[in-house]
Amino acid sequence: MPRIRIVSAVVRSVMARSFRLWVVTFLLCIGPFSQAQFGPPEPQGSGPKLDAPTVFPEPGTYPTTESITLLNSDPQATIHYTWDGSMPTSKSPVYDPLQVLFIGGVYDGDHGLKAGYTLRAVAMHEGHTNSAVANFQFVVDRRDRDAYVSEEILPGVRMIRDSDNDKMFLVKGEKKYALIDSGQGRGKLRDYISQYTGGLPIEPIFTHSHGDHIGQADQFIADSVERIGAGDRPATERLLKSRGIADDVIAKNLLSVHDGDRVDLGDRSLIIYDAHGHTPGSLVVFDEKTGNLFTGDSFGSNSATIPDALWLQFTQIPLDTYLATVKTTRENFRGKVTHIMTGHNDRPLMGEKYLDNLQLALQSLMDKGEAVLVPSYRPTGLLQVTIGDRMHDPDWVAINVNKEHYLPAPVEKIAGLTFLSIDGVALQPAFSPDVKSYSATVPKQSSTASFKVEPTSSRCSSLTVNGQPAKSGQPNVIRLRGKSTAVTIHVASADGSQTADYDVTVMKP
């Protein structure tokens, strides 16, 4: 078992036998710790000496569970490591570059403790002299479960963090504040926030119904409305009822919101857009005045040190539907986003590069399928698609997938669309890849309609609008005739064996 250096004086006074056993059990659950290695000195080999291993992230103090990646300048080198302070040898555990090592925080009840970790590593490679032993010191300093910390990260936007480092965002308005998500801490969140609001009302908006985003919903609903996507309302109701909130209060103050709904803060409106996928009711919130986009987990998070990912492994729906949602939602604010605040990133992401990479990752699944899947760092045993280098690219993306359901068909046989729109008018019903018939009403004076279509697979063998070759993502202009014009979009799979037709009836009043 690892040697744990507890640096809190409080811990030393409460380290009874039962507590020591609990700490050992906790730590054995969070990482592949080694047994102590003792014995004669390790043979050093001959030839050029290897560089000592390096580590990501940098050694230091962290507020919650983190992952550690060991690296070496020689890609052929094998890294051996220990956690117990002993010198690593060829008999020590071998680091698997497809996985990460986790360090975790410790609690005594609700009181957060400091846990210290000593990681030692050596690089070995036949024909080379072993590297020097690298020593890395980490500390996980847990906040108390009822504690919060915060900072103003952008003008009028305060990021609040609970003991698990979940993120909440307090958005200032002239008439009221919006609280986007509420974490899962155990403290008096409303009282904590009130010191910053000057007595103005606080109205929560939840990006989805997972416990780390609605965990403190019961503190606000008695005298404030709360907003949640319609698909996630049942789960939110269950949490509120479990906290003793009366049914009539829930019925009155828990509002189901839909695509395009607005929340007026006085000097600005926050616009809610559907982003279903992570959960049935996931949404994002856009501040059209500042360009700030609050996404929770709806578009994923990309913390490099956990490492984080968009969790879509639970969905039973092929991901062409989610890709269509991303494309359709982005049309509402493309080119306008200044900052993206996710549920788990420590700092805002700048601009829309992250969303570009998210869309690119999803498209690569549709085009290449299993060829782009790699093992997931978290949870292990899953597969994911990644874009970018998490250690160097702040906009890197990872998406965990359900291998059995992520594709609508084998990649060579995918025939469908992930985007369909007519400039300036709405489709009825809203576009979805599995819906094939639509209608749209254009102004009476219109003589043309501009269609924009994008195939599910960029490798499709044919894409036409009313029989004419169409350009993906580009305007395709159709001349309107009479009061009703029928338009057919035809798409064929990469191998030509499968086709799909989407019919749109364009009407004038």
C-alpha positions in Angstrom: 0.0 0.0 0.0 1.2 3.6 -0.5 2.7 5.7 2.1 0.4 8.6 2.8 1.8 11.7 4.4 -1.1 13.5 6.1 0.0 17.0 6.8 -3.1 18.3 8.7 -2.6 18.4 12.5 -6.3 17.6 12.8 -5.8 14.3 11.1 -3.0 13.2 13.4 -5.4 13.6 16.3 -8.2 11.5 14.8 -6.2 8.7 13.2 -8.0 5.9 15.1 -7.7 2.4 13.7 -11.1 2.5 12.0 -10.3 5.8 10.3 -6.9 4.4 9.0 -8.7 1.4 7.5 -11.2 3.7 5.8 -8.4 5.8 4.3 -6.7 2.7 3.0 -9.9 1.4 1.5 -10.5 4.8 -0.2 -7.0 5.1 -1.6 -6.9 1.5 -2.9 -10.1 2.3 -4.9 -8.6 5.3 -6.8 -5.3 4.1 -8.2 -3.0 1.2 -9.1 -0.7 1.5 -6.1 2.5 -0.7 -5.9 3.8 -2.9 -3.1 7.1 -1.8 -1.6 10.1 -2.8 -3.6 13.3 -3.7 -1.8 16.3 -5.7 -2.7 19.8 -5.3 -4.2 20.6 -2.3 -6.4 19.1 -2.4 -9.9 21.6 -3.2 -12.8 22.1 0.0 -14.7 22.7 -1.5 -18.2 25.0 0.1 -20.8 24.8 2.6 -23.6 23.4 6.1 -23.6 21.7 7.2 -20.4 17.9 7.8 -20.7 16.4 11.0 -19.6 14.5 10.9 -16.4 10.7 10.6 -16.7 8.6 13.7 -16.5 5.0 14.1 -15.3 1.8 15.9 -16.3 0.5 18.0 -14.6 3.2 19.7 -12.6 3.7 18.5 -9.0 1.9 20.7 -6.5 -1.3 21.1 -4.5 -4.7 20.4 -6.1 -8.2 20.8 -4.6 -9.7 17.5 -5.7 -9.0 14.1 -7.4 -6.5 14.5 -10.2 -4.9 12.2 -12.8 -1.1 11.9 -13.4 0.5 11.0 -16.7 4.2 9.8 -16.8 6.2 10.7 -19.9 9.7 10.0 -21.3 11.6 11.5 -24.2 12.3 8.0 -25.5 9.0 6.6 -26.8 10.5 3.0 -26.6 11.4 3.4 -22.9 9.5 1.5 -20.2 8.7 3.5 -17.1 8.6 1.8 -13.7 7.1 3.6 -10.7 6.3 3.3 -7.0 4.0 5.1 -4.6 5.5 4.0 -1.3 8.7 6.0 -1.3 10.9 3.1 -2.3 13.2 3.1 -5.3 11.6 1.9 -8.5 13.2 -1.2 -10.1 12.5 -3.4 -13.1 10.1 -5.4 -10.7 8.1 -2.3 -10.0 4.8 -1.7 -11.8 5.1 -0.7 -15.4 3.3 2.5 -16.4 0.7 2.0 -19.1 0.7 5.1 -21.4 -2.9 4.4 -22.3 -4.0 5.0 -18.8 -3.5 7.5 -16.0 -2.7 7.3 -12.3 -5.2 8.9 -10.0 -4.6 10.7 -6.7 -7.6 11.4 -4.5 -8.6 13.6 -1.6 -9.6 12.4 1.9 -12.4 13.5 4.2 -13.0 13.0 7.9 -16.7 13.2 7.8 -17.4 16.5 6.1 -14.0 17.9 7.0 -11.6 18.0 4.1 -8.0 16.8 4.7 -4.7 17.1 3.0 -3.2 13.9 1.6 0.3 13.8 0.3 1.6 11.5 -2.4 5.2 10.6 -3.4 5.6 9.2 -6.9 8.9 7.9 -8.0 9.7 6.8 -11.6 12.6 5.5 -13.6 13.0 4.9 -17.4 14.5 1.7 -18.8 15.2 0.5 -22.3 17.4 -2.4 -23.4 20.7 -1.1 -24.7 20.5 2.1 -22.6 21.6 3.1 -19.1 18.7 3.5 -16.8 17.6 7.1 -16.2 17.9 8.9 -12.9 15.0 8.3 -10.5 12.5 11.1 -10.8 10.6 12.2 -7.6 7.2 13.9 -7.8 5.3 15.3 -4.8 1.6 15.9 -4.9 -0.9 17.1 -2.3 -4.7 16.9 -2.6 -6.1 19.6 -0.2 -9.8 18.9 0.0 -12.1 21.7 1.0 -14.8 21.0 3.6 -17.9 19.6 2.0 -19.9 22.7 3.1 -17.3 25.2 1.9 -17.4 27.3 -1.3 -14.8 29.5 -3.0 -15.4 31.9 -5.8 -13.9 34.6 -8.1 -15.1 37.0 -10.7 -13.7 35.4 -13.9 -15.4 37.8 -16.3 -17.2 41.1 -15.8 -20.5 40.3 -14.2 -19.7 36.5 -14.0 -18.7 34.9 -10.8 -17.5 31.3 -10.8 -18.3 29.4 -7.6 -16.7 26.0 -6.8 -17.8 23.5 -4.2 -15.7 20.9 -2.4 -15.6 18.6 -5.5 -14.6 21.5 -7.7 -17.9 21.5 -9.5 -18.6 24.9 -11.2 -21.5 27.2 -10.8 -21.8 30.6 -12.4 -23.5 33.7 -11.0 -24.5 36.1 -13.8 -25.2 39.7 -12.8 -28.2 41.7 -14.2 -29.7 45.0 -13.3 -32.9 43.4 -11.9 -31.8 40.0 -10.8 -29.1 37.4 -11.0 -29.1 34.1 -12.8 -27.3 31.1 -11.1 -26.3 28.6 -13.7 -26.1 25.2 -12.0 -25.8 24.6 -8.3 -23.1 21.9 -7.7 -23.5 19.2 -5.1 -21.9 20.8 -2.0 -23.4 20.4 1.5 -23.2 24.0 2.6 -25.5 27.0 2.6 -25.0 27.9 -1.0 -27.8 30.5 -1.1 -26.4 32.4 1.9 -22.9 32.2 0.3 -24.1 33.7 -2.9 -26.3 36.4 -1.3 -23.2 38.3 -0.1 -22.6 39.1 -3.8 -26.1 39.9 -5.0 -27.0 43.1 -3.0 -30.4 41.8 -2.2 -31.5 41.2 -5.8 -33.4 38.0 -6.7 -31.5 34.8 -7.7 -33.0 32.6 -10.4 -31.3 29.2 -11.1 -31.0 27.7 -14.5 -29.9 24.1 -14.6 -28.0 22.9 -17.7 -29.1 19.3 -16.9 -30.3 17.1 -14.1 -27.2 15.3 -12.9 -26.6 15.6 -9.2 -23.4 17.7 -9.5 -25.5 20.4 -11.3 -28.8 20.4 -9.4 -27.5 19.2 -6.0 -28.5 22.5 -4.2 -31.8 23.1 -6.0 -33.8 22.8 -2.8 -32.2 26.0 -1.4 -33.8 28.3 -4.0 -37.1 27.0 -5.1 -39.3 28.1 -2.2 -39.2 31.8 -3.2 -37.7 31.7 -6.7 -38.4 30.0 -10.0 -36.0 27.4 -11.3 -35.6 26.4 -14.9 -34.7 23.0 -16.3 -35.0 21.4 -19.8 -38.3 19.6 -20.1 -36.6 16.2 -20.6 -34.8 16.5 -17.3 -37.7 17.8 -15.2 -38.7 14.4 -13.8 -35.2 13.8 -12.4 -35.2 17.3 -10.9 -38.6 16.8 -9.3 -37.4 13.5 -7.7 -34.4 15.3 -6.1 -36.6 18.2 -4.8 -39.1 15.8 -3.3 -36.3 13.8 -1.6 -35.3 17.0 0.1 -38.8 17.6 1.5 -40.0 20.3 -1.0 -43.8 20.2 -1.3 -45.5 19.2 -4.5 -47.3 22.5 -4.9 -44.1 24.5 -4.6 -42.5 22.3 -7.3 -45.5 22.6 -9.5 -45.4 26.4 -9.2 -41.7 27.2 -9.3 -40.0 24.5 -11.3 -40.3 25.7 -15.0 -39.7 23.5 -18.0 -37.9 25.5 -20.6 -37.6 25.0 -24.4 -35.4 26.1 -27.3 -35.4 29.8 -27.7 -36.8 30.7 -24.2 -35.4 33.9 -22.7 -34.6 34.9 -19.1 -34.7 38.7 -18.7 -32.1 40.0 -16.2 -33.0 43.7 -16.8 -30.0 44.8 -18.9 -29.7 41.6 -20.8 -31.4 38.4 -21.9 -30.1 34.9 -21.4 -31.3 32.7 -24.3 -31.8 29.0 -23.7 -31.1 26.5 -26.5 -31.7 22.8 -26.6 -28.5 20.6 -26.6 -30.0 17.1 -25.9 -27.5 14.2 -25.8 -25.7 14.1 -22.5 -29.2 13.9 -20.9 -32.6 14.1 -22.6 -33.1 17.7 -21.4 -29.6 19.1 -21.6 -29.4 22.8 -22.6 -26.9 25.7 -23.0 -27.4 29.3 -22.0 -26.2 32.2 -24.2 -25.7 35.8 -23.1 -26.3 37.7 -26.4 -25.0 40.9 -24.8 -21.5 39.6 -23.9 -21.2 36.5 -26.1 -20.7 34.3 -23.0 -21.9 30.7 -23.5 -22.7 28.5 -20.5 -22.7 24.8 -21.4 -22.6 22.7 -18.2 -21.8 19.2 -19.5 -24.1 19.6 -22.6 -21.1 20.1 -24.9 -18.7 18.3 -22.6 -15.7 19.6 -20.6 -12.1 19.2 -21.4 -10.2 19.5 -18.2 -6.7 18.2 -19.1 -5.8 16.7 -15.7 -8.8 14.6 -14.8 -8.9 14.1 -17.9 -12.4 15.0 -18.8 -14.7 14.1 -21.8 -18.2 14.5 -23.1 -20.0 11.5 -21.7 -22.3 10.1 -24.4 -21.6 6.4 -23.5 -25.1 6.0 -21.9 -27.2 7.1 -24.9 -29.0 4.5 -26.9 -29.5 6.9 -29.8 -27.0 7.1 -32.7 -24.8 10.1 -32.5 -25.9 11.6 -35.8 -28.8 12.9 -33.8 -26.4 14.7 -31.4 -24.3 16.0 -34.2 -27.4 17.5 -35.8 -28.3 19.1 -32.4 -24.8 20.6 -32.2 -25.0 22.0 -35.7 -28.5 23.3 -35.3 -27.8 24.9 -31.9 -24.6 26.5 -33.2 -26.5 28.3 -36.0 -28.0 30.5 -33.3 -24.7 31.9 -32.1 -22.0 31.0 -34.6 -19.4 33.7 -34.7 -20.8 35.4 -31.6 -19.3 33.4 -28.8 -16.5 35.1 -26.8 -16.1 32.7 -23.9 -17.4 29.2 -23.0 -18.0 28.2 -19.4 -18.4 24.5 -18.9 -19.3 22.6 -15.7 -15.8 21.4 -15.0 -13.2 23.6 -16.6 -11.2 25.8 -14.2 -11.1 28.7 -16.7 -13.3 29.9 -19.5 -12.5 28.6 -23.0 -11.9 31.4 -25.5 -14.0 31.7 -28.6 -15.5 28.8 -30.6 -12.5 26.7 -31.4 -13.6 24.1 -28.8 -17.0 23.9 -30.5 -15.3 23.5 -33.9 -13.3 20.6 -32.5 -16.4 19.0 -30.9 -18.1 19.1 -34.3 -15.0 17.7 -36.0 -14.8 14.8 -33.6 -18.4 13.9 -34.1 -18.0 14.1 -37.9 -15.0 11.9 -37.8 -17.1 9.2 -36.1 -19.6 9.4 -39.0 -16.9 9.3 -41.6 -14.5 6.7 -40.1 -16.3 4.9 -37.3 -14.2 2.5 -35.3 -10.9 3.6 -36.9 -10.9 6.8 -34.8 -11.8 5.2 -31.5 -9.2 5.0 -28.7 -9.3 3.8 -25.1 -10.9 6.2 -22.7 -8.9 7.5 -19.8 -12.0 7.9 -17.7 -13.8 5.7 -17.1 -11.4 3.0 -18.2 -12.8 0.2 -20.4 -14.7 2.6 -22.7 -13.8 4.0 -26.1 -13.7 7.6 -27.2 -12.8 9.9 -30.1 -10.3 12.7 -29.4 -9.2 15.8 -31.3 -6.1 17.7 -30.1 -3.5 17.1 -27.5 -4.9 17.5 -23.9 -1.5 18.5 -22.6 -0.9 21.3 -25.0 -4.1 22.3 -26.7 -6.6 24.2 -24.5 -9.4 23.4 -27.0 -8.8 19.6 -27.2 -12.0 17.4 -27.2 -12.8 13.9 -26.1 -16.1 12.1 -26.5 -16.9 8.8 -24.8 -19.2 6.7 -27.0 -21.5 3.7 -26.6 -19.8 1.4 -29.1 -23.0 -0.6 -29.8 -25.1 2.5 -30.7 -22.9 5.4 -31.8 -23.4 4.9 -35.5 -26.7 5.0 -37.4 -25.3 2.4 -39.9 -21.9 1.0 -40.9 -19.8 3.9 -42.1 -20.0 2.8 -45.8 -23.8 2.6 -45.7 -24.7 5.9 -43.8 -27.2 7.8 -45.8 -28.8 10.8 -44.2 -28.5 14.5 -43.2 -27.3 16.2 -40.0 -28.4 19.6 -41.1 -31.3 21.0 -43.0 -32.4 24.6 -43.0 -34.1 27.3 -45.2 -32.7 30.8 -44.8 -35.0 33.0 -42.7 -37.8 30.5 -42.0 -38.4 27.7 -39.6 -39.0 24.1 -40.5 -42.0 22.2 -39.1 -41.3 20.0 -37.3 -37.8 21.0 -36.1 -35.1 19.1 -38.0 -34.0 15.7 -36.9 -32.0 13.1 -39.0 -34.8 10.5 -38.6 -37.6 12.8 -39.7 -38.0 12.8 -43.5 -40.9 15.2 -44.1 -41.2 18.9 -43.4 -43.0 22.1 -44.3 -42.0 25.7 -44.2 -43.9 29.0 -44.9 -42.1 31.8 -46.6 -43.2 35.4 -47.1 -45.8 35.9 -49.8 -43.4 37.9 -52.0 -40.7 35.3 -52.0 -39.7 34.0 -55.4 -36.8 31.7 -54.2 -35.9 29.7 -51.1 -32.2 29.1 -50.0 -31.6 25.6 -48.7 -28.6 24.6 -46.7 -28.0 20.9 -46.3 -25.2 18.8 -44.8 -24.9 15.0 -45.2 -24.3 12.7 -42.2 -21.2 11.3 -43.9 -19.0 13.7 -45.7 -18.1 10.6 -47.9 -21.6 10.3 -49.3 -21.6 9.4 -53.0 -24.5 11.7 -54.0 -26.2 14.9 -52.6 -28.8 16.6 -54.6 -31.6 19.2 -54.1 -34.5 18.7 -56.6 -32.2 16.6 -58.8 -29.4 19.2 -58.9 -26.0 18.6 -57.3 -25.9 20.3 -54.0 -22.9 21.7 -52.1 -22.7 20.7 -48.4 -23.1 23.7 -46.1 -23.5 26.1 -49.0 -26.7 27.9 -50.2 -28.7 25.9 -52.7 -31.3 28.2 -54.2 -34.7 26.8 -55.4 -37.1 28.8 -57.5 -40.6 28.8 -56.0 -43.7 28.2 -58.2 -47.2 29.0 -57.1 -48.4 28.7 -53.6 -46.7 25.4 -52.8 -43.4 24.0 -54.0 -42.1 20.5 -53.3 -38.4 20.1 -52.7 -36.6 16.8 -52.3 -33.1 16.4 -50.9 -31.5 13.1 -51.9 -28.4 11.6 -50.3 -26.7 8.3 -51.1 -24.2 6.4 -48.9 -20.5 6.2 -49.6 -20.9 2.8 -51.3 -24.1 3.9 -53.1 -26.1 1.0 -51.7 -28.3 3.1 -49.3 -30.3 6.3 -50.0 -32.4 8.7 -48.1 -34.9 11.4 -49.3 -36.0 14.4 -47.3 -39.1 16.1 -48.5 -39.9 19.8 -47.8 -43.1 21.5 -48.8 -42.5 25.3 -49.1 -45.7 27.3 -48.9 -46.7 30.9 -49.3 -49.5 32.4 -47.1 
